[in-house]
Amino acid sequence: MAHTDPGRISPETLLVTAGRPAREPDAPLNVPVTFASNFVQGGDRGYARTSQPTWDAFEEVVGTLEGGRSLAFASGLAVLTAILELVPPGGVVVAPQVEYSGSRTLIDAAVAAQRFSVRFVDTSSPHDLREAIDGADLVWLETPSNPMLETVDLQAAVDAARTAGALVAVDATFASPLRLRPLDFGADLSMHSATKFMSGHSDLLMGVVSTANPELYQRLHDVRTRTGGVAGPMETWLALRGLRTLAVRLDRAEATARLLVDQLESHPSVVRVRYPGFGAIVAIELPDAATADAVVAAVTIWCPATSLGGVESTLERRRRWSAESPSVPEGLLRLSVGLESPDDLWSDLATALERSWT
């Protein structure tokens, strides 16, 4: 496989050039999908639960972007499952008070099974986070957080964790590697739900984790092999195809998100707009659940759906899920901005807001 020097070219170029086949006459420009569970003996591969050619290109692109080495998993939660395996029995995990409900459910289940204890903390407060880290084994962070879009002082968190001897793992799904590289701050692990912005087309489930620590890489590789949380070859090939256009998709969606934020902040029915200043996810707080549900029911271009990061714009009232944190306002809508016309998106949303307001 051809390799590029990440120190000499931009991330936007890396997205397009990394993970390509060697430039040989008549070679394909793209790495073909390999549908194989078994391989002839004598080489580096044995069984597809350990290694698969289609993973190699995807992992090379993400690892190069992140500044480490990457491992593809079947989903984002499969990544978190592997990360939690790094916590020793009876250990201590620090986690956000409000985080992605799937992550919270997984952590709660491990605590109920008495695998480790957890300290939930407001991770947007450097003081509270620093106090909670003392004696911890793993610090699990989301930035920006889902769905409240709160951010973490990542350098302060990493510095505190280093003093305490704790690992730091960061879910940076909402930022993507183009807006945040946690490994640059000294984090041990950076993970993404590749289902979202990386693949970008709402057609697959995948997760990926990166690390600059060879020992952690091998431990996570061993967990993936042992537990079988591997990505399928077709999903991986589609994710790589989507990853090639991440820069242009994110730039366009982010520009639209900023326009929408400006308009939403002055709308009389919007109580609060949550936006970290980058990315394509916006959260708005409406007066109550009924108002939020009315907006979701009234839009025609925005699609009511629970996932995010695709080319289509989606929205959802997060508290409709019983597993969502009670700290999330009942009237909070999470908006994932896609690639439609900004004018059309605002017109559709403004009309729905006016109907709910009147």
Secondary structure, DSSP 4 states (H G I P E B T S, - for coil): -----TTTS-HHHHHHHTTPPP--TT--SSPPP---SB--TTSS--BTTT--HHHHHHHHHHHHHHTSEEEEESSHHHHHHHHHTTSPTTEEEEEESS--HHHHHHHHHHHHTTSEEEEEE-TT-HHHHHHHHTT-SEEEEESS-TTT-----HHHHHHHHHHHT-EEEEE-TTT-TTT--GGGGT-SEEEEETTTTTT-SS----EEEEES-HHHHHHHHHHHHHHT-PPPHHHHHHHHHHHTTHHHHHHHHHHHHHHHHHHHTT-TT-SEEE--SSSSEEEEE-SSHHHHHHHHHH-SSSEE-S---SSS-EEEEGGGSTTS-TTS-TTEEEEE--SS-HHHHHHHHHHHHHHHH-
